[in-house]
Amino acid sequence: MRSNQYRGFTFSVNRTSIRRLIVLTIVGMISIFILTGIITSLDSKHGLASSTIHQWAGQIDGESLVHVLGMENSYFTQVLPEGSALPNVGSLAFELMTSINPDDPRSLLGRELPGFALFDGHIVVAGDGTNFTTMPIESAPPLEVLMEERQASLRSLEELENLQPLPAGNAEQTTGERRVVHVMHSHNRESFWPELEEGASSAFHSEVNITLVGKRFGQALERHGIGAEVDDTDVGSVLSERGWQYGKSYDAGREIVKEATAANEHLEFFFEFHRDTQPREKTTVTINGEQYARTLFVIGKGNKNYEQNLAIAEELHDLLEEHYPGLSRGVFFPPSAGTNGVYNQDLSPRSLLLEVGGVDNNLEEAFRSADAFAEVFSKYYWDAEKVSEE
């Protein structure tokens, strides 16, 4: 009779390892509960809010994020530019924890030197002489200064009264009755020192201000066959009536844009005109013997349309360089801290903010720039129309 033999398997279990695993599991669970309790019990000012997570995420550039996604799905890496390298994990973690970019010393100095963080923006396209010392700084006077009436010079008031429409142009193409461009001014009282009485303490005025430049731009567009509507709402008065601070100017401007789009379905482009605070030598250029107030495109990177808006700004900058060399100071992303970051450009993928001149320019120089920009924009607009018709 054949006997059956069975092979047995022996497992050796270390009791110490089991105890260690159980202890680690219990300690881990207790730690999670303690950490959760601490986070939820913190004061709202110190808690881990969604805005904090958003701030951390904002420190990771798009290319690095694509690399991270590519670790799970290599399909994403196809959009990376040639030569793009995986970011250093240590540097990335250090930046997230300290908000200091090892490759950019400004991120450290900005926390040590008062006002240095204002230069934490990004120059996308640099015009002639453009660097971080020439970047625009939003002027924000106290509301009582904003509402206090400033005397304009006699010449400026006469110029305001005699501001007549430009002669009709001989445009080969026209938008007819359609108004396709909207112009507005959230900081509508921004004025120019040469247009104010000597001794005025601030470059702000309720009548002689940046809105005149916007009107001039609208008139110039009409000469090129492009219908435009220019809003001249006194945003300063709106702020005063509502008891809002100057920082709420864009909120008031947002209402204006929304009302305009609701009333006019033909609007395609939206321009916001401002006056910079930089001095004359940085905001003036001489072209063919005449002086112009230089322009600067400002794109809010905090809005969903910033890539489309940026593409338009870059193309218009190139056209200005071609026809009026030196007029454009370039294209700029303001720093995320201390600025609006959106400028209502999320309301349209064809929305731009344009700084025209500075406090030391005069209306005549700003008007020349408005005419030049209207000429260049009309070339851009009608070329785009031809492409869409083909």
NUKOL-668834 format. One record per residue (C-alpha): residue number from 1; residue in three letters; x, y, z. Coordinates in steps of 0.2 Angstrom, whole numbers, m for minus. Example, Ala and Ser with C-alpha at 12.3 -4.5 7.8 and 13.67 -1.06 7.14 Angstrom:
2
[1,ala,[62,m22,39]]
[2,ser,[68,m5,36]]
//
This chain:
390
[1,met,[0,0,0]]
[2,arg,[7,17,m6]]
[3,ser,[8,30,8]]
[4,asn,[3,48,5]]
[5,gln,[16,61,9]]
[6,tyr,[11,79,12]]
[7,arg,[23,94,12]]
[8,gly,[20,107,25]]
[9,phe,[24,125,24]]
[10,thr,[31,134,39]]
[11,phe,[28,153,42]]
[12,ser,[39,162,54]]
[13,val,[30,177,62]]
[14,asn,[40,189,72]]
[15,arg,[29,195,86]]
[16,thr,[39,211,89]]
[17,ser,[35,216,71]]
[18,ile,[17,213,73]]
[19,arg,[17,223,89]]
[20,arg,[26,237,80]]
[21,leu,[14,237,66]]
[22,ile,[m1,238,78]]
[23,val,[7,252,88]]
[24,leu,[12,262,72]]
[25,thr,[m6,261,65]]
[26,ile,[m14,267,82]]
[27,val,[m2,281,83]]
[28,gly,[m5,286,65]]
[29,met,[m24,286,68]]
[30,ile,[m22,296,84]]
[31,ser,[m11,309,74]]
[32,ile,[m23,311,60]]
[33,phe,[m37,315,73]]
[34,ile,[m26,327,83]]
[35,leu,[m21,336,67]]
[36,thr,[m39,337,60]]
[37,gly,[m44,344,77]]
[38,ile,[m31,357,77]]
[39,ile,[m35,363,59]]
[40,thr,[m53,364,62]]
[41,ser,[m52,373,79]]
[42,leu,[m40,386,73]]
[43,asp,[m46,404,71]]
[44,ser,[m52,408,54]]
[45,lys,[m37,420,51]]
[46,his,[m25,406,54]]
[47,gly,[m34,391,48]]
[48,leu,[m31,381,32]]
[49,ala,[m43,390,20]]
[50,ser,[m46,386,2]]
[51,ser,[m37,403,m2]]
[52,thr,[m21,396,6]]
[53,ile,[m22,381,m5]]
[54,his,[m25,392,m20]]
[55,gln,[m10,402,m15]]
[56,trp,[1,387,m14]]
[57,ala,[m5,380,m30]]
[58,gly,[m2,397,m38]]
[59,gln,[17,396,m34]]
[60,ile,[18,381,m46]]
[61,asp,[20,386,m64]]
[62,gly,[11,377,m78]]
[63,glu,[26,368,m85]]
[64,ser,[30,360,m68]]
[65,leu,[11,355,m66]]
[66,val,[11,346,m82]]
[67,his,[27,337,m77]]
[68,val,[18,331,m62]]
[69,leu,[3,326,m71]]
[70,gly,[14,317,m84]]
[71,met,[20,305,m70]]
[72,glu,[3,297,m70]]
[73,asn,[m1,299,m89]]
[74,ser,[13,302,m101]]
[75,tyr,[1,309,m113]]
[76,phe,[1,326,m104]]
[77,thr,[20,328,m108]]
[78,gln,[17,330,m126]]
[79,val,[13,348,m124]]
[80,leu,[29,352,m115]]
[81,pro,[42,362,m125]]
[82,glu,[57,354,m132]]
[83,gly,[71,353,m118]]
[84,ser,[59,355,m104]]
[85,ala,[66,347,m88]]
[86,leu,[57,339,m73]]
[87,pro,[58,352,m59]]
[88,asn,[69,350,m44]]
[89,val,[57,342,m31]]
[90,gly,[68,349,m17]]
[91,ser,[67,367,m23]]
[92,leu,[48,365,m27]]
[93,ala,[45,359,m9]]
[94,phe,[56,373,m2]]
[95,glu,[47,386,m12]]
[96,leu,[30,380,m6]]
[97,met,[35,380,12]]
[98,thr,[44,397,12]]
[99,ser,[37,406,m3]]
[100,ile,[55,409,m8]]
[101,asn,[60,405,m26]]
[102,pro,[79,400,m25]]
[103,asp,[80,405,m43]]
[104,asp,[73,423,m40]]
[105,pro,[81,433,m26]]
[106,arg,[66,446,m27]]
[107,ser,[55,433,m18]]
[108,leu,[67,435,m3]]
[109,leu,[70,453,m4]]
[110,gly,[52,457,m7]]
[111,arg,[49,452,11]]
[112,glu,[63,462,19]]
[113,leu,[63,478,9]]
[114,pro,[47,489,10]]
[115,gly,[38,491,m7]]
[116,phe,[50,479,m16]]
[117,ala,[36,466,m18]]
[118,leu,[28,479,m30]]
[119,phe,[41,474,m43]]
[120,asp,[36,455,m42]]
[121,gly,[27,456,m59]]
[122,his,[32,448,m75]]
[123,ile,[37,457,m91]]
[124,val,[30,446,m105]]
[125,val,[36,458,m119]]
[126,ala,[49,472,m115]]
[127,gly,[48,487,m125]]
[128,asp,[62,499,m128]]
[129,gly,[69,504,m110]]
[130,thr,[57,493,m101]]
[131,asn,[63,485,m85]]
[132,phe,[56,482,m68]]
[133,thr,[60,500,m63]]
[134,thr,[48,506,m76]]
[135,met,[33,495,m72]]
[136,pro,[16,504,m69]]
[137,ile,[11,507,m51]]
[138,glu,[m8,509,m47]]
[139,ser,[m12,525,m40]]
[140,ala,[m23,524,m25]]
[141,pro,[m27,541,m17]]
[142,pro,[m38,542,m1]]
[143,leu,[m56,544,m6]]
[144,glu,[m57,561,2]]
[145,val,[m43,567,m10]]
[146,leu,[m51,558,m24]]
[147,met,[m68,568,m21]]
[148,glu,[m59,585,m18]]
[149,glu,[m61,596,m33]]
[150,arg,[m45,600,m42]]
[151,gln,[m43,616,m53]]
[152,ala,[m38,612,m71]]
[153,ser,[m29,625,m81]]
[154,leu,[m39,637,m92]]
[155,arg,[m31,630,m107]]
[156,ser,[m37,612,m102]]
[157,leu,[m55,618,m99]]
[158,glu,[m56,626,m116]]
[159,glu,[m49,611,m124]]
[160,leu,[m62,600,m115]]
[161,glu,[m76,612,m121]]
[162,asn,[m69,612,m139]]
[163,leu,[m66,593,m140]]
[164,gln,[m74,590,m157]]
[165,pro,[m76,574,m166]]
[166,leu,[m61,571,m178]]
[167,pro,[m65,573,m197]]
[168,ala,[m73,558,m205]]
[169,gly,[m61,546,m212]]
[170,asn,[m63,538,m229]]
[171,ala,[m64,520,m222]]
[172,glu,[m66,507,m235]]
[173,gln,[m74,495,m223]]
[174,thr,[m86,499,m209]]
[175,thr,[m96,490,m195]]
[176,gly,[m111,501,m200]]
[177,glu,[m122,504,m185]]
[178,arg,[m114,490,m175]]
[179,arg,[m103,496,m160]]
[180,val,[m90,483,m158]]
[181,val,[m78,491,m146]]
[182,his,[m81,496,m128]]
[183,val,[m70,508,m119]]
[184,met,[m71,512,m101]]
[185,his,[m61,519,m86]]
[186,ser,[m62,512,m69]]
[187,his,[m50,525,m62]]
[188,asn,[m58,539,m72]]
[189,arg,[m51,553,m62]]
[190,glu,[m33,550,m66]]
[191,ser,[m27,566,m74]]
[192,phe,[m10,574,m80]]
[193,trp,[0,587,m71]]
[194,pro,[2,599,m86]]
[195,glu,[m17,600,m87]]
[196,leu,[m19,606,m69]]
[197,glu,[m17,622,m60]]
[198,glu,[1,625,m53]]
[199,gly,[0,620,m35]]
[200,ala,[m12,606,m36]]
[201,ser,[m8,592,m24]]
[202,ser,[m14,577,m34]]
[203,ala,[m15,572,m52]]
[204,phe,[m34,569,m51]]
[205,his,[m48,579,m59]]
[206,ser,[m67,575,m61]]
[207,glu,[m67,582,m79]]
[208,val,[m50,584,m87]]
[209,asn,[m44,566,m85]]
[210,ile,[m41,549,m94]]
[211,thr,[m59,548,m100]]
[212,leu,[m54,562,m113]]
[213,val,[m41,550,m120]]
[214,gly,[m54,536,m121]]
[215,lys,[m66,547,m130]]
[216,arg,[m52,552,m142]]
[217,phe,[m48,534,m146]]
[218,gly,[m67,530,m149]]
[219,gln,[m67,545,m161]]
[220,ala,[m52,539,m170]]
[221,leu,[m59,521,m172]]
[222,glu,[m74,529,m180]]
[223,arg,[m63,537,m193]]
[224,his,[m57,519,m197]]
[225,gly,[m74,512,m199]]
[226,ile,[m75,504,m182]]
[227,gly,[m90,508,m171]]
[228,ala,[m86,511,m153]]
[229,glu,[m95,516,m137]]
[230,val,[m85,525,m124]]
[231,asp,[m92,525,m106]]
[232,asp,[m88,541,m96]]
[233,thr,[m96,536,m79]]
[234,asp,[m88,545,m65]]
[235,val,[m83,530,m55]]
[236,gly,[m76,541,m41]]
[237,ser,[m94,547,m38]]
[238,val,[m100,529,m38]]
[239,leu,[m88,525,m25]]
[240,ser,[m92,540,m14]]
[241,glu,[m111,536,m15]]
[242,arg,[m109,518,m10]]
[243,gly,[m95,521,3]]
[244,trp,[m83,510,m6]]
[245,gln,[m64,512,m5]]
[246,tyr,[m54,516,m20]]
[247,gly,[m49,497,m22]]
[248,lys,[m67,494,m26]]
[249,ser,[m65,503,m43]]
[250,tyr,[m64,488,m53]]
[251,asp,[m80,481,m45]]
[252,ala,[m89,497,m50]]
[253,gly,[m81,495,m68]]
[254,arg,[m87,477,m68]]
[255,glu,[m105,482,m67]]
[256,ile,[m102,494,m82]]
[257,val,[m95,481,m93]]
[258,lys,[m109,469,m89]]
[259,glu,[m122,482,m92]]
[260,ala,[m114,486,m109]]
[261,thr,[m113,468,m115]]
[262,ala,[m132,465,m110]]
[263,ala,[m137,481,m119]]
[264,asn,[m126,478,m135]]
[265,glu,[m124,460,m142]]
[266,his,[m112,467,m155]]
[267,leu,[m98,471,m143]]
[268,glu,[m82,461,m147]]
[269,phe,[m67,471,m139]]
[270,phe,[m66,479,m122]]
[271,phe,[m53,492,m118]]
[272,glu,[m49,499,m101]]
[273,phe,[m39,515,m101]]
[274,his,[m28,521,m87]]
[275,arg,[m14,534,m84]]
[276,asp,[2,528,m76]]
[277,thr,[12,536,m62]]
[278,gln,[29,534,m70]]
[279,pro,[38,551,m74]]
[280,arg,[39,559,m91]]
[281,glu,[56,552,m96]]
[282,lys,[49,534,m95]]
[283,thr,[32,537,m103]]
[284,thr,[37,549,m117]]
[285,val,[44,545,m135]]
[286,thr,[48,556,m150]]
[287,ile,[42,549,m166]]
[288,asn,[45,559,m182]]
[289,gly,[48,574,m173]]
[290,glu,[32,573,m162]]
[291,gln,[30,568,m144]]
[292,tyr,[19,553,m139]]
[293,ala,[13,547,m122]]
[294,arg,[19,529,m122]]
[295,thr,[7,514,m120]]
[296,leu,[9,498,m109]]
[297,phe,[m2,483,m110]]
[298,val,[m7,476,m93]]
[299,ile,[m14,458,m93]]
[300,gly,[m22,451,m77]]
[301,lys,[m15,433,m75]]
[302,gly,[m29,429,m62]]
[303,asn,[m42,428,m75]]
[304,lys,[m47,413,m86]]
[305,asn,[m45,422,m102]]
[306,tyr,[m28,428,m99]]
[307,glu,[m20,418,m113]]
[308,gln,[m32,424,m127]]
[309,asn,[m30,442,m120]]
[310,leu,[m11,440,m120]]
[311,ala,[m10,434,m138]]
[312,ile,[m20,450,m143]]
[313,ala,[m9,461,m133]]
[314,glu,[7,454,m140]]
[315,glu,[1,456,m158]]
[316,leu,[m4,474,m155]]
[317,his,[12,477,m147]]
[318,asp,[21,470,m163]]
[319,leu,[10,481,m174]]
[320,leu,[14,497,m164]]
[321,glu,[33,493,m165]]
[322,glu,[31,491,m184]]
[323,his,[21,507,m187]]
[324,tyr,[26,518,m172]]
[325,pro,[43,511,m165]]
[326,gly,[45,514,m146]]
[327,leu,[27,519,m143]]
[328,ser,[23,503,m134]]
[329,arg,[32,499,m117]]
[330,gly,[27,481,m119]]
[331,val,[16,469,m111]]
[332,phe,[16,466,m92]]
[333,phe,[8,454,m79]]
[334,pro,[6,463,m63]]
[335,pro,[11,454,m47]]
[336,ser,[m2,444,m39]]
[337,ala,[m1,453,m22]]
[338,gly,[m7,470,m20]]
[339,thr,[m15,472,m36]]
[340,asn,[m32,467,m44]]
[341,gly,[m25,453,m54]]
[342,val,[m41,451,m65]]
[343,tyr,[m46,469,m71]]
[344,asn,[m62,462,m77]]
[345,gln,[m53,453,m91]]
[346,asp,[m62,437,m86]]
[347,leu,[m78,444,m94]]
[348,ser,[m71,443,m112]]
[349,pro,[m57,434,m121]]
[350,arg,[m54,451,m130]]
[351,ser,[m51,462,m116]]
[352,leu,[m36,473,m113]]
[353,leu,[m30,486,m100]]
[354,leu,[m20,500,m108]]
[355,glu,[m9,513,m98]]
[356,val,[m8,528,m109]]
[357,gly,[6,540,m103]]
[358,gly,[10,546,m86]]
[359,val,[7,560,m74]]
[360,asp,[19,571,m83]]
[361,asn,[12,569,m100]]
[362,asn,[m1,581,m107]]
[363,leu,[m17,578,m117]]
[364,glu,[m10,582,m134]]
[365,glu,[3,569,m132]]
[366,ala,[m10,556,m125]]
[367,phe,[m22,561,m140]]
[368,arg,[m8,557,m153]]
[369,ser,[m5,540,m144]]
[370,ala,[m24,537,m145]]
[371,asp,[m25,541,m163]]
[372,ala,[m9,529,m167]]
[373,phe,[m17,515,m157]]
[374,ala,[m33,517,m166]]
[375,glu,[m24,516,m182]]
[376,val,[m15,500,m177]]
[377,phe,[m30,492,m170]]
[378,ser,[m40,495,m185]]
[379,lys,[m27,486,m196]]
[380,tyr,[m28,471,m183]]
[381,tyr,[m47,471,m183]]
[382,trp,[m49,472,m202]]
[383,asp,[m36,459,m205]]
[384,ala,[m45,448,m193]]
[385,glu,[m61,451,m202]]
[386,lys,[m54,446,m219]]
[387,val,[m47,430,m211]]
[388,ser,[m64,426,m204]]
[389,glu,[m73,428,m220]]
[390,glu,[m62,417,m230]]
//
